[in-house]
Amino acid sequence: SPKKRPLPAVKYVKGDLVWAKFNRRPWWPCHICDSDQGTHTKMKAPSPRPCRVYFLETIGEMLESAWVPESAILPFKGGHEFKDLPVLRRRGKQKEKDYKYT
């Protein structure tokens, strides 16, 4: 039988401030919160590679909430970090040099 990989540990808890990249937004300040299901984290399923997702809500005028994979979340320490956030390479548009800022 195939070897089962251990599940990724919980990295963020409810109330944590984070940077998140989702829904075609630039990196955006968010906070981890409970979903309608009463939990802030779950495993993305079905998936051959275990991936933990977190439920978060944006901070600011455009309120949005979503399940976001851990790979698209970074700890938030302040706005000064924005210029150093990585460009997540996925689709064509994100390869453009200044995509992160649009």
Sequence and secondary structure as in RCSB ss.txt:
>XXXX:A:sequence
SPKKRPLPAVKYVKGDLVWAKFNRRPWWPCHICDSDQGTHTKMKAPSPRPCRVYFLETIGEMLESAWVPESAILP
FKGGHEFKDLPVLRRRGKQKEKDYKYT
>XXXX:A:secstr
             TT EEEE  TT  SEEEEE   TTS SEEE SS SS  EEEEEEE SSS  EEEEEGGGEEE
   GGGGGG      SGGGGSTTGGG 
